Amino acid sequence: MVRTTAEIPKIIKVWTDAISLQNPKIMTSFYCDNAVLLGTFSTPYEVGKDQIYDYFVDFLTAKKMSCIILEQVCQQVGLVRVSSGVYEFTIDGKITRARFTYTLIPIRGEYKIINHHSSVYEG
């Protein structure tokens, strides 16, 4: 049975807050070793922590960044959570909206991102 909630998973709240730290090592720590990231500004995708780290090295180069969640819904099947919605990045004063989907799995008692898709949203 699929349970649906508007509650934002803690790891995603922490992820969005951590963007402002602009630290690739911290951002990479949210992902599983073999995670897949289809980043907002990547082509086409990154697989594994090394490639995800490199993505964040490139992505986090602005002088000032922040991210807020505008809306989202979370589905849960067993221990797997899928959170989808819209967030907004502010990068050096410029706002970019993107839609996202995170798939989260528990590893050693805490949720990690196994798959993350983000794409610019013109809505």
Summary of the structure (lengths in Angstrom):
residues: 123
radius of gyration: 13.7
end to end distance: 31.4
largest distance: 44.7
contacts: 351
relative contact order: 0.23
helix: 24%
strand: 51%
